[in-house]
Amino acid sequence: MPDVWIGFNSDDRQRAWWQNGLVTLALTAAMVVMILTDEPNKWWFVSGLGVLAVVAFVGTVNLIYGRALLTARGLEFHTFVSRRIIPWSEVAGIETRRRVIRSRILCDLRVVRVRGRALTIPGTATSRVMDAELERKQVAIQERWSRAVNA
């Protein structure tokens, strides 16, 4: 059976870039306003906003371009900052996690491991409650997992 990639489609990537662009624009505007003021200790605040902007940008790139490869061996996580392999023998289940953050519901898929903490599967985050794409990803992962365990 061929390997399958799980990740964002182009529409989801574009939506995430727009959201990140607005946050980055707001942080940049706040930094420019602080630079133009005569406040003596402004550089601490400007530096903090700059660090926050970089962290937000790297986090967004990690979210947007993170993917999981379903192989015969297990799940391979490919993100901007790391690579990780979870063998199918370590998987105890696949669950959907729903969180409410600032009046928005965020959903993603997590792999529950036999030992250790559950890990978020890259490329599965969504803010839509009933997302057919997320359900398709979950079915694909569970199907591959059940084939690997029963083989």
Buried (B, 14 or more C-beta within 10 A) or exposed (E): EEEBEBBBEEEBBEBBBEEBEEBBEEBEEBBEEBEEEEEEEBEEBBEEBBEBBEEBBEEBBBBBBBBBBBBEBBBBBBBBEEEEEBEBEBBEEBEEEEEEEEEEEBBBBBBBBEEEEBBBBBBBBBBEEEBEBBEEBBEBBBEBBEEBEEE
